[in-house]
Amino acid sequence: MSEQRRFVHILDDLAMGGVTRALKNFETPVLAGLGQHESIDIRKTSARAQNANDVAVVHFTANWRKLGWLLDLRLRGGFSRTILIEHSYTEGYEASEVVPKRRFRQMLRLAYRLVDQVVAVSNAQREWMLHHKLAKADKIVAIPQSRLCDELLSIAPCKRDFGPLQIRAFGRFHKQKGFDLLVKAMARVPSTVAQLKIAGTGPDTTYLQTLARDLDHVEICDPFSSPIAFISDADLVAIPSRWEAFGLVGTEARAAGRPILAATVDGLRDQLDEDGFAHEPGSVSSLVDAIYRSANARDINARGLSSRERATTEFDLMVERWHALLSEA
């Protein structure tokens, strides 16, 4: 009898919200049935294969220092294959946060060279990788992220009739999420047109509270454990990120039957179909225009229903692609 295959998920921060949420996807029966999934903190434990068919799945974000970890996996790990999921780096991230772009891209080329497969979490992210020749095309596979949203499918879909557009936004209060841009946009929009609630916490909490201090139609809320109550009275969900590898908030919003108002950046581009309201990333004036367009849209309820229909198929597609990749590995 052959040994059971192990899939060793390698992290360097077990508390990372988006990554740990993504790990739960591997608990679905289709993927759990492929073998034993386990997670390790590479800062404390060296990743080593126990059997010849074990597979390493790297979730940590690469940098020059961490190239040593990847080299160790390559030379001493003993895994049949090593798969790196690119949770962090995108075109939007590079544009916003990276000054020596040539050096940054060289680091990524070295990192990707040390693994057998690179998983882009959106089609837009894969396009960026290919455009800058960070790895060969046959090495990069796009598997857009998703999650099971059964609890959100039970929410009544958007039923906008009249009155101010009810906008909701939630996530980490950090520069990346662009909530400051959203509040600044709302300062140019009358309360009769739209009202906004943002839920979350993070390093920008005080800054956002200061921006919203004199805006009666903007409310900064505490984080919640489940988005159900927060989304239930929303007409749409805003995702004004400066960069976003994929953006699970978009999946959650659309599963709840709410169209999204989002920046045309990175993985959000994958989710901004004809039912969403797009704006230029980093642009307050474009955000204002998108808010007015969504407030005046007469088909917003139909857009929400259409968004929900597509969101229900995305998880199954993601599982199907991961099953194919891990089976091949």
Disulfide bonds with the S-S distance in Angstrom:
none
